[in-house]
Amino acid sequence: MPKIENMKLLDEGKILVTGGAGFIGSALVWALNKRGIKNIVIADYLGDDEKWKNLTPLRFDHYLEADKLREKLQTEERPFGNFSAVFHLGACSSTTETNAAYLVENNYEYTRFLAEWALAKEIRFVYASSAATYGNGGQGMDDKNDDLARLRPLNMYGYSKQMFDRYAQRHDLLRHMVGLKYFNVFGPNECHKGEMRSLVHKAFQQIRDSGKVRLFKSYKRDYRDGEQKRDFLYVKDAVAMTLYLAEKDDASGLFNIGSGLAHTWIDLVEPIFKVLGKAIDIEFVDMPESIRGQYQYFTKANIQKLRDSGYDLPVTPLNEAVSDYVRNYLLKERTLGG
């Protein structure tokens, strides 16, 4: 875990983490715990999956369901004391969700309510946007370009995130908060995500059980099968970047959270075969027609804005990140801190 020296702001009051039982949210709480910070309130929807297992090794003051949080904040002046920071990471993150009303309520309306509540009380507000707002990348993936209206997300999930980004910009809120455009984050604590798990998690199970992995064929001449490219980022790096920007007093607006590199799906799965001691065996299968029109063939985060802000920690090389995830978490069936 990269070390961040200045955590003064996060020591001054309680910290609210929405989505704190989820993938990036629980990793963020783990990172705070490693620095001795436990004055944390977690809000989430636990539902009927096994997301609750991410919470068991973590230390925090209080947990409540996200709808109860909104009710408390609307009716009580200081339900948990004074907050110094809000990390709003809770959302519906399914890129295949088609219920637009559900996505608007969860990803736009709730974010707007929480942001306006935090800013009114002068609480540092950091929220999860998404690289899905960039769509197919035809308009670039540069977080320094303020023309958000030019972006065309490929699915309703991406558009629900784009709705708040544009709302915050129109109402001059972005200069008072930080929005994080997470790229393809993978790592421990994602097993509850079902089909939204990273390919590392899915491939590990396939290779362990059958000795081979299935990857989608390419439907563009510019990309051979398995050589579609993504910006893959280890979750430990993602939370280090997140905490840095929360503490950086003069950081505001949207930031790409990625590695700044584009790797193929083949690059991603090869270290899994190596850790498991198996010969590389890849089968290319048809991509479902339902997602062919929404498929991103290339993503690469421009992280110069993050670097220019002073973030100088190295990004974990993909091979090392995948190997650490498989060897120390998937094979041992461990969560972060477990």
C-alpha positions in Angstrom: 0.0 0.0 0.0 1.6 3.3 -1.0 2.1 5.6 1.9 0.6 9.1 2.1 2.1 11.3 4.8 -0.4 14.1 5.3 -3.7 12.8 6.8 -4.4 15.9 9.0 -7.8 16.6 7.5 -9.0 13.0 8.0 -7.9 13.1 11.7 -10.0 16.2 12.5 -13.5 14.7 12.6 -15.6 11.7 11.6 -15.4 10.4 8.0 -18.4 9.2 6.1 -17.9 6.5 3.5 -21.0 5.6 1.4 -20.7 2.3 -0.3 -18.3 1.4 2.5 -19.0 -2.3 2.3 -18.5 -2.4 -1.4 -15.4 -2.9 -3.5 -13.6 0.4 -3.5 -15.4 1.7 -0.4 -14.2 -1.1 1.8 -10.7 -0.8 0.4 -10.7 2.8 1.3 -11.8 2.0 4.9 -9.0 -0.6 5.0 -6.5 2.0 3.9 -7.7 4.5 6.6 -7.5 1.7 9.2 -3.9 1.1 8.2 -3.2 4.7 9.2 -4.9 4.2 12.6 -8.1 6.0 11.5 -11.3 4.4 12.9 -13.6 7.4 13.3 -15.6 6.2 10.3 -19.4 6.0 9.6 -20.2 3.5 6.8 -23.4 3.6 4.8 -24.4 1.0 2.2 -27.1 -1.5 1.1 -26.0 -4.9 2.3 -28.8 -6.8 0.5 -28.7 -10.6 0.3 -25.2 -11.1 -1.2 -22.0 -11.6 0.8 -20.8 -8.0 0.7 -21.0 -7.9 4.5 -17.8 -10.1 4.6 -15.8 -7.1 3.5 -16.7 -5.4 6.7 -15.7 -8.1 9.2 -12.0 -7.2 9.5 -12.5 -3.4 9.3 -12.7 -0.9 12.2 -15.4 1.8 12.2 -17.7 3.6 14.5 -21.1 3.0 13.0 -22.9 1.3 10.0 -26.3 2.1 8.6 -28.3 1.5 5.5 -28.0 4.3 2.9 -31.7 5.2 3.0 -31.5 5.6 6.8 -28.5 7.9 6.3 -30.5 10.3 4.0 -33.3 10.4 6.5 -30.9 11.2 9.4 -29.1 13.9 7.5 -32.4 15.5 6.6 -33.9 15.5 10.1 -31.0 15.7 12.5 -28.4 18.5 12.8 -25.4 16.3 13.8 -26.5 12.7 13.8 -23.0 11.4 14.3 -21.0 14.4 15.4 -18.8 16.6 13.2 -17.6 15.2 9.8 -14.4 16.3 8.2 -14.8 14.4 5.0 -17.4 12.5 2.9 -16.3 9.8 0.4 -19.4 9.1 -1.7 -18.6 5.8 -3.4 -22.0 4.2 -3.1 -23.9 3.8 -6.4 -25.4 1.2 -8.7 -22.3 0.3 -10.7 -23.8 -2.2 -13.2 -23.0 -1.2 -16.7 -25.8 -3.4 -18.0 -28.6 -2.0 -15.7 -31.4 -0.7 -17.9 -33.8 0.7 -15.3 -33.1 4.4 -16.0 -35.3 5.6 -13.1 -33.4 3.5 -10.6 -30.0 4.7 -11.9 -31.1 8.3 -11.8 -32.3 8.0 -8.2 -29.2 6.2 -7.0 -26.5 7.7 -9.0 -27.7 11.3 -9.6 -30.3 12.3 -7.1 -28.6 10.8 -4.0 -25.3 12.2 -5.1 -26.8 15.7 -5.5 -28.4 15.5 -2.1 -25.3 14.4 -0.3 -23.0 16.9 -2.1 -25.2 19.9 -1.3 -25.6 18.7 2.3 -21.8 18.4 2.7 -20.9 21.7 1.0 -23.5 23.6 3.1 -21.6 22.3 6.2 -18.2 23.0 4.7 -17.3 19.3 4.7 -14.7 18.0 2.2 -16.7 16.1 -0.5 -15.1 13.4 -2.7 -17.3 11.4 -5.0 -17.1 8.6 -7.6 -17.8 9.6 -11.1 -16.7 7.0 -13.7 -14.5 6.6 -16.8 -17.8 5.3 -18.4 -18.7 9.0 -18.9 -16.1 9.1 -21.7 -18.1 6.6 -23.8 -16.0 5.1 -26.7 -13.3 7.7 -26.1 -13.9 9.5 -29.4 -13.9 12.8 -27.6 -10.8 11.9 -25.7 -10.3 10.8 -22.0 -8.7 14.0 -20.7 -9.9 15.3 -17.3 -8.5 18.7 -18.0 -11.1 19.4 -20.7 -14.1 21.2 -19.2 -16.4 20.7 -22.1 -18.4 17.9 -20.4 -21.4 18.2 -22.8 -19.3 16.8 -25.6 -19.1 13.3 -23.9 -21.4 10.5 -25.0 -21.6 7.7 -22.5 -22.4 4.3 -24.1 -24.8 3.1 -21.4 -27.3 4.4 -18.8 -24.9 3.8 -16.0 -22.3 6.1 -17.6 -25.0 8.7 -18.3 -26.3 8.7 -14.7 -22.7 9.6 -13.6 -22.4 12.2 -16.3 -25.7 13.8 -15.1 -24.2 14.7 -11.8 -20.8 15.8 -13.2 -22.7 18.3 -15.5 -25.0 19.4 -12.7 -22.1 20.1 -10.5 -20.4 22.1 -13.3 -23.5 24.1 -14.2 -24.0 25.1 -10.5 -20.3 25.9 -9.9 -19.9 23.1 -7.4 -17.0 21.2 -9.0 -14.5 23.8 -7.8 -15.5 23.0 -4.2 -15.2 19.2 -4.5 -13.4 16.3 -6.1 -14.9 13.9 -8.6 -13.1 10.7 -9.4 -13.3 9.0 -12.8 -12.3 5.5 -11.9 -11.1 3.3 -14.8 -10.9 -0.5 -14.7 -10.2 -1.1 -11.0 -9.6 -4.7 -9.8 -8.5 -6.3 -6.6 -9.6 -7.8 -3.3 -13.1 -7.3 -2.0 -14.9 -7.5 -5.3 -16.2 -11.1 -5.1 -19.8 -9.9 -4.3 -20.1 -8.0 -7.6 -21.4 -11.0 -9.6 -21.1 -10.3 -13.3 -19.5 -6.9 -12.6 -16.4 -8.5 -11.1 -13.2 -7.8 -12.8 -11.9 -10.3 -15.4 -9.0 -11.2 -13.0 -11.6 -12.6 -10.6 -13.5 -14.4 -13.3 -10.4 -15.7 -15.1 -8.9 -17.0 -11.9 -12.0 -19.2 -11.3 -12.0 -20.4 -14.9 -8.3 -21.2 -15.0 -8.3 -22.9 -11.6 -11.3 -25.1 -12.5 -10.7 -25.8 -16.2 -7.2 -24.8 -17.1 -8.2 -22.2 -19.6 -9.9 -18.8 -19.9 -12.5 -17.5 -22.3 -12.1 -14.0 -23.8 -14.3 -12.1 -26.2 -13.5 -12.0 -29.9 -12.9 -8.7 -31.4 -15.3 -7.2 -33.9 -13.1 -4.4 -35.1 -10.3 -4.9 -37.7 -7.9 -2.7 -35.7 -7.9 -5.1 -32.8 -7.1 -8.8 -32.9 -8.9 -11.2 -30.5 -7.9 -10.5 -26.9 -6.0 -7.4 -27.8 -8.7 -4.9 -27.0 -7.1 -2.6 -24.4 -8.1 -1.2 -21.1 -6.5 1.0 -18.4 -6.3 -1.5 -15.5 -5.6 -0.2 -12.0 -5.1 -2.1 -8.7 -7.5 -1.1 -6.0 -4.7 -0.4 -3.6 -3.4 2.3 -6.0 -7.0 3.6 -6.6 -7.5 4.3 -2.8 -4.0 5.8 -2.5 -4.9 8.3 -5.2 -8.4 8.9 -3.7 -6.9 9.7 -0.2 -4.3 12.0 -1.7 -6.9 14.1 -3.5 -9.1 14.2 -0.4 -6.2 15.7 1.6 -5.0 18.0 -1.2 -6.6 21.3 -0.1 -6.3 23.0 -3.6 -7.4 19.9 -5.5 -10.9 20.3 -7.1 -12.8 19.2 -10.1 -12.7 15.9 -12.0 -9.7 13.6 -11.9 -8.9 10.5 -13.8 -8.0 7.6 -11.5 -6.1 5.1 -13.6 -2.7 3.8 -14.4 -2.1 5.9 -17.4 -1.3 2.8 -19.4 -3.4 0.6 -21.8 -2.9 -3.2 -21.6 -4.6 -6.0 -23.5 -6.9 -8.6 -22.0 -4.2 -11.1 -22.7 -1.7 -9.1 -20.7 -4.2 -9.2 -17.8 -4.7 -13.0 -17.7 -1.2 -14.2 -18.4 0.1 -13.6 -14.8 -2.9 -15.7 -13.5 -1.7 -18.7 -15.5 1.8 -18.2 -14.1 0.8 -17.9 -10.5 -1.3 -21.1 -10.9 1.5 -22.9 -12.6 -0.6 -23.6 -15.7 0.2 -23.3 -19.4 -1.5 -20.4 -21.2 -4.8 -21.6 -22.8 -7.1 -18.9 -24.2 -10.4 -19.6 -26.0 -12.0 -16.7 -27.9 -15.8 -16.7 -27.8 -18.5 -14.6 -29.4 -19.5 -11.4 -27.6 -23.2 -11.2 -26.8 -24.9 -9.0 -29.3 -26.6 -7.1 -26.5 -23.3 -5.5 -25.5 -21.4 -5.2 -28.9 -22.7 -1.7 -29.5 -21.6 -0.6 -26.0 -18.2 -2.2 -25.9 -15.1 -0.1 -25.3 -12.1 -1.3 -27.4 -9.6 1.1 -25.9 -9.4 3.1 -22.6 -6.3 4.9 -21.3 -6.5 7.4 -18.5 -4.6 10.7 -19.0 -3.4 11.1 -15.4 -1.3 14.2 -16.0 -3.7 16.4 -14.0 -3.2 14.1 -11.0 0.6 14.1 -11.5 0.6 17.9 -11.8 -1.2 18.2 -8.5 1.8 16.6 -6.8 0.9 12.9 -6.7 4.3 11.2 -7.3 3.7 7.6 -6.0 4.4 4.9 -8.6 1.6 2.8 -10.0 1.9 -0.9 -9.3 2.9 -2.7 -12.5 0.0 -4.8 -13.9 1.9 -8.1 -13.6 2.8 -7.4 -10.0 -0.8 -6.3 -9.1 -2.4 -9.3 -10.7 0.1 -11.7 -9.1 -0.5 -10.1 -5.6 -4.2 -10.3 -6.0 -4.2 -14.0 -7.0 -1.5 -15.2 -4.7 -2.4 -13.3 -1.5 -6.2 -12.9 -1.8 -7.9 -15.2 -4.3 -6.0 -18.3 -3.5 -6.3 -17.7 0.2 -10.0 -16.5 0.0 -9.0 -13.4 1.9 -10.5 -9.9 2.0 -8.4 -6.8 2.7 -7.4 -6.9 6.3 -8.7 -10.4 6.7 
